[in-house]
Amino acid sequence: MALIKGREVKQGPKQEPANPKLWNMITTQALTRFSKNSPARGHWIHTRYLQLGGKFVPSKKDIDPRFRDYKQEELDKKESLEKKKVTKPVTKPIAR
């Protein structure tokens, strides 16, 4: 649990944006306005998404296929595969 002003705050269930295309558009706009790890950036993204009619769903399975961002999903998949790639070990070869 997180502490805010000395009080414990319970974490709610993870919510996914119901319209990932709109969410991605707003996050790219936020990059020009705020620094990368700014709390104001996260708050602005959330409120702007709600202002433009965005909603949240409990899981990715509940997202309407018309609103899925297939390009971004493919990029995320490639990125995760790149991270999983095994590189050569950094050990000296054994002389025979």
N, C-alpha and C positions, 0 to 999 in steps of 0.2 A: 504494500500500500504506500501511496505517496503522502508526503506531509505538506500541507499548505497552511501557512501561518500557525504551525504547531499542532494542527489537527490532522488526523488521518482521513484520507479521502479514498473511497473505494473506487476501483477501476470498473467501468461499465463493460458490457460486452462489446467485442470488436464489430464495428459497423463498416460496410463497404458502400461506396457511392453507387447509386442505382444507375447513374449516367456517367460512365468512365470518360467518355469523350469530352463532356462538359468539364469534368473534374480536371482532366489533363490540360485543357485549354486555360482554365483559371490558374493552375499551378505554373504554367509557363508565363502567364502575365505577372504572377507574383515574383518571379525571378528578377524582373526588371525593376520592381518596386522595393523589394526588401533583400536583406542579406540572407544567405542560405539557411542558417540555423536560428533565425529570429523567431521568437514566440509570436510576435505581431504578424509575421507572415502566415503562420498556421491559422491564427484566428481570422485573418482577412480572407484566406482561402475558404474556410468553413462558412463564414457569414456570406461571402459573395456567392458561393455555391447555393446556399439556401435562398438568397435573394433572387437568383435566376431560375428558381423552381426545382432545384435538385433535392433529392431525397436519399435516404440511406436504407439499406437492406441488411439483414443479418449475415448473409453469405454470398459468395460469388455465384452460387447456383441460382439465386433468385433474381439475377440481373437479366433484364429483357435483352434477347439477342440483337435487337435492332440498335441498341445503344452501346454494345460492346465495342471496345477499341482494339480491333484485331492487330493493327500495326504495332501498337504499344505492347500488347501481349507477346507478340513475336520477338520484339526487341528485348523484353524482360526475360524471355525464355533463353535467347542467345546469350545474354549477359550471365545468367545463372549457369549455363553450360560452360562458359569461359572460366568462371570461378571454380568449377568442379574439375577442370582439366588437370591432369597430373603432370607435373614437370619432372625433369630428370633430377635424381638426387644429387646433392652437391657434395659428393664424396670423391676421394681420389681413387683412380682405377688401381686395381690390384696387379702388381707386377708378377709375371710368372717366369 
